[in-house]
Amino acid sequence: MTPMATEGVDPRTSAPPAGSARRAIVGRLSWGLADQAASSLTNFAVGIYVARSLGLAAFGAFSLAWVTYGVVLSVSRGLATDPLVVRFSGVSDVSWRGAVARSSGTALGVGAAIGAVCLVVGSALGGPVGTAFACLGVMLPGLLLQDAWRYAFFAAGTGRKAFVNDLVWGVALVPAMVVAARVGSVAAFVLAWGASATVAAAYGCLQSGIRPRSSGAREWLREHRDLGYRYLVENVSNSGAGQLRAYGLGAIVGVSAVGVVRGAELLLGPFLALLMGLSLVTVAEAARVLRRSPHRLGTFCLLLGGGQAAAALLWGTALLLMPDRAGELVLGGVWHSASELIVPATLGVAGAGLGTGAAAGLRALGAARRSLRSQLFASTCYVGGGLGGAAVAGTIGSAWGVAAATVCGSAVWWLHLRSALRRHRQDSVPEVRTT
């Protein structure tokens, strides 16, 4: 682990008793799970509401905008909030507040810059897809700032504030979705989703008492370029792989196939949302475990990844037992096509969940090179499996290709973590000098 990864922490400070430390971890993870549950419910409700309100093709257009948001979110996290979590988890309040002002300002700047590009591209494309992209561009600053507050609160160990912020988003989303349903267009739903997030982003300023400092973005990027740019490539390769698969699937099979895949993802929504925001809690906790009990990091990561994989398998089993009437109530006409993808989609999420445990460990160790190599390999497999499967067997083939790719990618993550842990132990052994 690099020296900066422990900025603001005195390594000589004695660790707290094991029992109290364990209770503190459980408490922070509990708030993390509660926050992810709120986020999952929000994402799930949006997807279900849009799927039932729009046709399959229009839902596919909305899904393309959603996937694009995921890529932009990855850019923001890589440059702004991932370095914050790694280097400012558990530091002094003064250090944290200064870092948060600059990191949130960076996130806001990323949203404004990429939002302008989306607006131009969407206007040029036209049609439902172009309109969705243009509206997404307008909403990106608020969406990214809201996410930045969540990272900031978990870095400070105050997950309760992140949970409350997501609840505010969910409450604001209700009237926004009602208005969007009356309009009945893709653009209305994108605007409603983004506007409610902007409300939560504004509330985050009140919660923290911090105003984002966009003027500090250049300083933030310069100070953390050793992590930020590697995390940028890593995150974008992850979400970009999903975007390439969606675009390729639409070109090979049709835009409706994108809606089918999105419908299957909605059925597994709680776990996909958990994976998407995993670093909110786990990287910060893995960094704390590394500082206090380095020998327990491997076990912590294994329990984390194994628990998520097991939970995903249980959820997938429950979906297989769900009657068609209940499925139609949830997804409407999308259900019959999406239900055929439950098995491969579940295996894919379980494989990804197992890999996130190793990813958290590599992030905590500051092993940016190893995590980047792992992610590039996993993303390449994801795109190759998804598009190769689509070319061979359509939508179902794409789903099975992605499932195989995530399992292979997870294996590589764990191989790199094992090597990084071995290296860390070797570096920690004091050098013995002979006279």
C-alpha positions as semicolon CSV with decimal commas, in nm:
position;residue;x (nm);y (nm);z (nm)
1;M;0,000;0,000;0,000
2;T;0,138;0,340;-0,091
3;P;0,212;0,589;0,186
4;M;-0,059;0,826;0,064
5;A;-0,321;0,553;0,106
6;T;-0,302;0,614;0,478
7;E;-0,307;0,993;0,462
8;G;-0,416;1,148;0,790
9;V;-0,376;0,825;0,988
10;D;-0,102;0,766;1,242
11;P;0,018;0,408;1,190
12;R;0,134;0,397;1,552
13;T;-0,218;0,444;1,682
14;S;-0,322;0,132;1,870
15;A;-0,606;-0,067;1,721
16;P;-0,935;-0,073;1,911
17;P;-1,042;-0,392;2,086
18;A;-1,148;-0,665;1,845
19;G;-1,507;-0,670;1,972
20;S;-1,566;-0,297;1,940
21;A;-1,394;-0,287;1,600
22;R;-1,616;-0,571;1,480
23;R;-1,928;-0,395;1,601
24;A;-1,820;-0,075;1,429
25;I;-1,769;-0,259;1,100
26;V;-2,108;-0,427;1,129
27;G;-2,269;-0,091;1,201
28;R;-2,113;0,078;0,900
29;L;-2,191;-0,218;0,674
30;S;-2,549;-0,216;0,798
31;W;-2,592;0,145;0,694
32;G;-2,426;0,056;0,366
33;L;-2,674;-0,225;0,308
34;A;-2,961;0,005;0,404
35;D;-2,838;0,270;0,162
36;Q;-2,797;0,018;-0,117
37;A;-3,145;-0,115;-0,044
38;A;-3,285;0,237;-0,085
39;S;-3,084;0,286;-0,403
40;S;-3,193;-0,054;-0,534
41;L;-3,558;0,018;-0,469
42;T;-3,529;0,354;-0,644
43;N;-3,362;0,205;-0,951
44;F;-3,600;-0,090;-0,953
45;A;-3,906;0,135;-0,926
46;V;-3,787;0,358;-1,209
47;G;-3,717;0,064;-1,437
48;I;-4,045;-0,111;-1,364
49;Y;-4,251;0,206;-1,398
50;V;-4,090;0,296;-1,730
51;A;-4,117;-0,062;-1,862
52;R;-4,489;-0,069;-1,787
53;S;-4,554;0,283;-1,915
54;L;-4,366;0,260;-2,244
55;G;-4,347;0,002;-2,521
56;L;-4,055;-0,236;-2,563
57;A;-3,877;-0,018;-2,822
58;A;-3,919;0,301;-2,614
59;F;-3,801;0,116;-2,305
60;G;-3,496;0,010;-2,507
61;A;-3,422;0,378;-2,584
62;F;-3,452;0,465;-2,215
63;S;-3,221;0,172;-2,132
64;L;-2,954;0,304;-2,369
65;A;-2,959;0,637;-2,185
66;W;-2,943;0,449;-1,853
67;V;-2,639;0,249;-1,967
68;T;-2,471;0,568;-2,086
69;Y;-2,527;0,724;-1,744
70;G;-2,348;0,424;-1,595
71;V;-2,041;0,497;-1,808
72;V;-2,037;0,866;-1,712
73;L;-2,083;0,770;-1,347
74;S;-1,775;0,551;-1,378
75;V;-1,575;0,844;-1,510
76;S;-1,682;1,057;-1,216
77;R;-1,606;0,787;-0,963
78;G;-1,266;0,709;-1,109
79;L;-1,151;1,072;-1,111
80;A;-1,336;1,216;-0,813
81;T;-1,471;0,977;-0,553
82;D;-1,268;0,653;-0,571
83;P;-0,949;0,837;-0,464
84;L;-1,153;1,004;-0,190
85;V;-1,263;0,670;-0,044
86;V;-0,915;0,515;-0,064
87;R;-0,724;0,808;0,082
88;F;-0,969;0,990;0,307
89;S;-1,159;0,715;0,488
90;G;-1,130;0,762;0,862
91;V;-0,917;1,078;0,848
92;S;-0,963;1,398;1,049
93;D;-1,270;1,611;0,986
94;V;-1,067;1,903;0,854
95;S;-0,886;1,683;0,603
96;W;-1,211;1,516;0,499
97;R;-1,401;1,840;0,444
98;G;-1,129;1,989;0,226
99;A;-1,108;1,672;0,020
100;V;-1,486;1,647;-0,019
101;A;-1,515;2,006;-0,142
102;R;-1,264;1,934;-0,418
103;S;-1,385;1,584;-0,507
104;S;-1,752;1,688;-0,528
105;G;-1,648;1,987;-0,737
106;T;-1,466;1,748;-0,968
107;A;-1,778;1,532;-1,000
108;L;-1,986;1,839;-1,080
109;G;-1,736;1,946;-1,346
110;V;-1,738;1,600;-1,505
111;G;-2,118;1,612;-1,521
112;A;-2,121;1,954;-1,684
113;A;-1,855;1,865;-1,943
114;I;-1,992;1,528;-2,049
115;G;-2,348;1,655;-2,019
116;A;-2,273;1,918;-2,283
117;V;-2,142;1,645;-2,515
118;C;-2,455;1,432;-2,460
119;L;-2,674;1,732;-2,535
120;V;-2,500;1,796;-2,867
121;V;-2,496;1,429;-2,968
122;G;-2,858;1,379;-2,870
123;S;-2,969;1,683;-3,069
124;A;-2,785;1,550;-3,373
125;L;-2,930;1,198;-3,346
126;G;-3,294;1,298;-3,306
127;G;-3,573;1,049;-3,246
128;P;-3,647;0,885;-2,909
129;V;-3,285;0,780;-2,854
130;G;-3,150;1,126;-2,935
131;T;-3,405;1,296;-2,714
132;A;-3,319;1,063;-2,425
133;F;-2,949;1,146;-2,464
134;A;-3,014;1,520;-2,477
135;C;-3,225;1,509;-2,160
136;L;-2,961;1,295;-1,990
137;G;-2,702;1,561;-2,071
138;V;-2,907;1,826;-1,892
139;M;-2,947;1,607;-1,582
140;L;-2,592;1,470;-1,549
141;P;-2,449;1,735;-1,311
142;G;-2,717;1,668;-1,051
143;L;-2,695;1,291;-1,092
144;L;-2,318;1,285;-1,042
145;L;-2,321;1,526;-0,749
146;Q;-2,577;1,312;-0,567
147;D;-2,353;1,009;-0,610
148;A;-2,050;1,207;-0,488
149;W;-2,224;1,285;-0,157
150;R;-2,286;0,917;-0,097
151;Y;-1,916;0,839;-0,139
152;A;-1,822;1,129;0,087
153;F;-2,051;1,017;0,369
154;F;-1,925;0,659;0,360
155;A;-1,563;0,776;0,359
156;A;-1,645;0,962;0,681
157;G;-1,815;0,653;0,828
158;T;-2,155;0,829;0,837
159;G;-2,352;0,596;0,613
160;R;-2,675;0,709;0,778
161;K;-2,650;1,039;0,590
162;A;-2,607;0,857;0,258
163;F;-2,915;0,650;0,338
164;V;-3,119;0,961;0,416
165;N;-3,001;1,126;0,096
166;D;-3,118;0,829;-0,111
167;L;-3,451;0,838;0,070
168;V;-3,489;1,204;-0,030
169;W;-3,424;1,103;-0,391
170;G;-3,686;0,831;-0,366
171;V;-3,946;1,063;-0,216
172;A;-3,883;1,330;-0,481
173;L;-3,907;1,062;-0,750
174;V;-4,270;0,978;-0,675
175;P;-4,437;1,301;-0,796
176;A;-4,181;1,331;-1,077
177;M;-4,271;0,986;-1,213
178;V;-4,644;1,062;-1,188
179;V;-4,597;1,373;-1,402
180;A;-4,378;1,180;-1,648
181;A;-4,641;0,908;-1,685
182;R;-4,900;1,169;-1,780
183;V;-4,669;1,301;-2,050
184;G;-4,588;0,948;-2,161
185;S;-4,254;1,004;-2,338
186;V;-3,898;0,878;-2,294
187;A;-3,777;1,236;-2,244
188;A;-4,024;1,297;-1,962
189;F;-3,905;0,992;-1,770
190;V;-3,536;1,081;-1,811
191;L;-3,602;1,437;-1,691
192;A;-3,809;1,316;-1,396
193;W;-3,539;1,072;-1,289
194;G;-3,264;1,333;-1,315
195;A;-3,461;1,617;-1,154
196;S;-3,536;1,410;-0,844
197;A;-3,166;1,323;-0,815
198;T;-3,083;1,694;-0,834
199;V;-3,313;1,757;-0,538
200;A;-3,118;1,499;-0,337
201;A;-2,789;1,651;-0,454
202;A;-2,896;1,993;-0,322
203;Y;-2,997;1,833;0,007
204;G;-2,652;1,675;0,028
205;C;-2,502;2,022;0,044
206;L;-2,718;2,094;0,350
207;Q;-2,631;1,761;0,512
208;S;-2,257;1,807;0,480
209;G;-2,239;2,183;0,515
210;I;-1,996;2,175;0,223
211;R;-2,025;2,355;-0,109
212;P;-1,863;2,179;-0,405
213;R;-1,555;2,367;-0,518
214;S;-1,523;2,324;-0,894
215;S;-1,216;2,548;-0,893
216;G;-1,036;2,278;-0,694
217;A;-1,094;2,011;-0,958
218;R;-0,759;2,067;-1,132
219;E;-0,574;2,047;-0,800
220;W;-0,763;1,729;-0,705
221;L;-0,684;1,560;-1,037
222;R;-0,317;1,654;-1,009
223;E;-0,280;1,531;-0,650
224;H;-0,444;1,195;-0,717
225;R;-0,345;1,125;-1,074
226;D;-0,154;0,811;-0,969
227;L;-0,486;0,652;-0,868
228;G;-0,744;0,858;-1,051
229;Y;-0,645;0,790;-1,409
230;R;-0,598;0,418;-1,353
231;Y;-0,935;0,400;-1,178
232;L;-1,084;0,602;-1,463
233;V;-0,969;0,348;-1,721
234;E;-1,072;0,062;-1,494
235;N;-1,421;0,198;-1,426
236;V;-1,489;0,304;-1,783
237;S;-1,377;-0,032;-1,916
238;N;-1,626;-0,190;-1,679
239;S;-1,929;0,024;-1,758
240;G;-1,815;0,082;-2,116
241;A;-1,822;-0,292;-2,171
242;G;-2,190;-0,290;-2,075
243;Q;-2,254;-0,003;-2,313
244;L;-2,072;-0,174;-2,600
245;R;-2,268;-0,490;-2,536
246;A;-2,596;-0,294;-2,537
247;Y;-2,513;-0,110;-2,858
248;G;-2,383;-0,428;-3,023
249;L;-2,686;-0,629;-2,913
250;G;-2,913;-0,360;-3,056
251;A;-2,725;-0,373;-3,387
252;I;-2,713;-0,754;-3,409
253;V;-3,055;-0,848;-3,272
254;G;-3,250;-0,520;-3,244
255;V;-3,329;-0,242;-2,996
256;S;-3,603;-0,457;-2,843
257;A;-3,335;-0,705;-2,733
258;V;-3,178;-0,429;-2,523
259;G;-3,512;-0,388;-2,348
260;V;-3,530;-0,764;-2,285
261;V;-3,184;-0,769;-2,127
262;R;-3,271;-0,464;-1,919
263;G;-3,588;-0,639;-1,804
264;A;-3,383;-0,938;-1,684
265;E;-3,147;-0,701;-1,506
266;L;-3,442;-0,538;-1,330
267;L;-3,542;-0,876;-1,192
268;L;-3,197;-0,893;-1,035
269;G;-3,201;-0,521;-0,959
270;P;-3,118;-0,531;-0,586
271;F;-2,792;-0,712;-0,650
272;L;-2,694;-0,516;-0,961
273;A;-2,744;-0,191;-0,770
274;L;-2,540;-0,333;-0,481
275;L;-2,254;-0,420;-0,716
276;M;-2,271;-0,082;-0,887
277;G;-2,225;0,108;-0,564
278;L;-2,017;-0,151;-0,380
279;S;-1,713;0,068;-0,329
280;L;-1,925;0,307;-0,121
281;V;-1,882;0,073;0,175
282;T;-1,647;-0,212;0,101
283;V;-1,337;-0,025;-0,016
284;A;-1,352;0,203;0,287
285;E;-1,399;-0,095;0,518
286;A;-1,125;-0,297;0,347
287;A;-0,889;0,000;0,393
288;R;-0,975;0,009;0,764
289;V;-0,918;-0,367;0,796
290;L;-0,582;-0,330;0,623
291;R;-0,468;-0,057;0,861
292;R;-0,583;-0,234;1,178
293;S;-0,555;-0,607;1,100
294;P;-0,372;-0,661;0,769
295;H;-0,373;-1,040;0,807
296;R;-0,755;-1,041;0,799
297;L;-0,795;-0,862;0,466
298;G;-0,805;-1,181;0,258
299;T;-1,072;-1,336;0,479
300;F;-1,274;-1,014;0,478
301;C;-1,272;-1,004;0,096
302;L;-1,364;-1,373;0,067
303;L;-1,660;-1,337;0,303
304;L;-1,769;-1,026;0,119
305;G;-1,757;-1,179;-0,229
306;G;-1,887;-1,520;-0,125
307;G;-2,180;-1,368;0,061
308;Q;-2,287;-1,165;-0,240
309;A;-2,257;-1,461;-0,476
310;A;-2,465;-1,682;-0,246
311;A;-2,731;-1,412;-0,207
312;A;-2,754;-1,366;-0,585
313;L;-2,804;-1,741;-0,635
314;L;-3,080;-1,748;-0,375
315;W;-3,254;-1,454;-0,537
316;G;-3,229;-1,614;-0,882
317;T;-3,380;-1,935;-0,745
318;A;-3,673;-1,736;-0,607
319;L;-3,724;-1,570;-0,947
320;L;-3,741;-1,910;-1,116
321;L;-4,022;-2,008;-0,879
322;M;-4,218;-1,688;-0,940
323;P;-4,545;-1,751;-1,129
324;D;-4,599;-1,588;-1,468
325;R;-4,887;-1,382;-1,334
326;A;-4,660;-1,216;-1,079
327;G;-4,395;-1,158;-1,343
328;E;-4,643;-0,993;-1,576
329;L;-4,759;-0,773;-1,291
330;V;-4,400;-0,652;-1,246
331;L;-4,272;-0,619;-1,605
332;G;-4,586;-0,635;-1,814
333;G;-4,520;-0,753;-2,170
334;V;-4,144;-0,760;-2,111
335;W;-4,175;-1,050;-1,864
336;H;-4,204;-1,345;-2,105
337;S;-3,886;-1,257;-2,295
338;A;-3,691;-1,148;-1,985
339;S;-3,781;-1,461;-1,784
340;E;-3,586;-1,676;-2,033
341;L;-3,268;-1,500;-1,922
342;I;-3,305;-1,554;-1,545
343;V;-3,062;-1,846;-1,517
344;P;-2,768;-1,698;-1,714
345;A;-2,829;-1,352;-1,568
346;T;-2,821;-1,495;-1,214
347;L;-2,497;-1,682;-1,279
348;G;-2,347;-1,364;-1,424
349;V;-2,440;-1,157;-1,119
350;A;-2,313;-1,429;-0,883
351;G;-1,979;-1,437;-1,066
352;A;-1,952;-1,059;-1,057
353;G;-2,040;-1,055;-0,687
354;L;-1,761;-1,298;-0,608
355;G;-1,515;-1,080;-0,798
356;T;-1,608;-0,761;-0,617
357;G;-1,465;-0,901;-0,294
358;A;-1,123;-0,927;-0,458
359;A;-1,167;-0,587;-0,623
360;A;-1,227;-0,422;-0,284
361;G;-0,907;-0,577;-0,151
362;L;-0,699;-0,455;-0,444
363;R;-0,841;-0,103;-0,408
364;A;-0,762;-0,100;-0,035
365;L;-0,406;-0,213;-0,106
366;G;-0,366;0,071;-0,355
367;A;-0,272;-0,190;-0,618
368;A;-0,409;0,019;-0,904
369;R;-0,203;-0,159;-1,170
370;R;-0,327;-0,502;-1,070
371;S;-0,689;-0,392;-1,044
372;L;-0,663;-0,223;-1,385
373;R;-0,526;-0,539;-1,547
374;S;-0,800;-0,746;-1,386
375;Q;-1,074;-0,511;-1,500
376;L;-0,944;-0,485;-1,857
377;F;-0,939;-0,864;-1,883
378;A;-1,288;-0,895;-1,735
379;S;-1,428;-0,624;-1,963
380;T;-1,276;-0,781;-2,273
381;C;-1,432;-1,114;-2,182
382;Y;-1,766;-0,943;-2,114
383;V;-1,784;-0,775;-2,453
384;G;-1,653;-1,079;-2,637
385;G;-1,890;-1,317;-2,462
386;G;-2,191;-1,088;-2,492
387;L;-2,152;-1,004;-2,861
388;G;-2,017;-1,344;-2,961
389;G;-2,311;-1,513;-2,794
390;A;-2,552;-1,270;-2,962
391;A;-2,408;-1,352;-3,305
392;V;-2,445;-1,726;-3,241
393;A;-2,776;-1,751;-3,053
394;G;-2,934;-1,406;-3,025
395;T;-3,039;-1,259;-2,692
396;I;-3,017;-1,584;-2,493
397;G;-2,672;-1,654;-2,638
398;S;-2,556;-1,310;-2,530
399;A;-2,677;-1,376;-2,175
400;W;-2,489;-1,707;-2,151
401;G;-2,177;-1,552;-2,300
402;V;-2,182;-1,279;-2,034
403;A;-2,232;-1,537;-1,757
404;A;-1,924;-1,732;-1,868
405;A;-1,724;-1,409;-1,900
406;T;-1,800;-1,288;-1,547
407;V;-1,693;-1,619;-1,394
408;C;-1,361;-1,606;-1,583
409;G;-1,312;-1,243;-1,486
410;S;-1,377;-1,319;-1,119
411;A;-1,105;-1,586;-1,122
412;V;-0,853;-1,333;-1,254
413;W;-0,949;-1,079;-0,985
414;W;-0,876;-1,334;-0,713
415;L;-0,545;-1,441;-0,865
416;H;-0,429;-1,079;-0,865
417;L;-0,548;-1,025;-0,506
418;R;-0,356;-1,332;-0,389
419;S;-0,039;-1,198;-0,552
420;A;-0,094;-0,849;-0,409
421;L;-0,147;-0,986;-0,056
422;R;0,171;-1,192;-0,083
423;R;0,363;-0,886;-0,196
424;H;0,218;-0,676;0,086
425;R;0,323;-0,933;0,346
426;Q;0,675;-0,943;0,205
427;D;0,701;-0,564;0,212
428;S;0,577;-0,558;0,571
429;V;0,849;-0,790;0,702
430;P;1,127;-0,578;0,856
431;E;1,460;-0,614;0,682
432;V;1,715;-0,805;0,891
433;R;2,061;-0,653;0,879
434;T;2,375;-0,844;0,972
435;T;2,689;-0,682;1,094
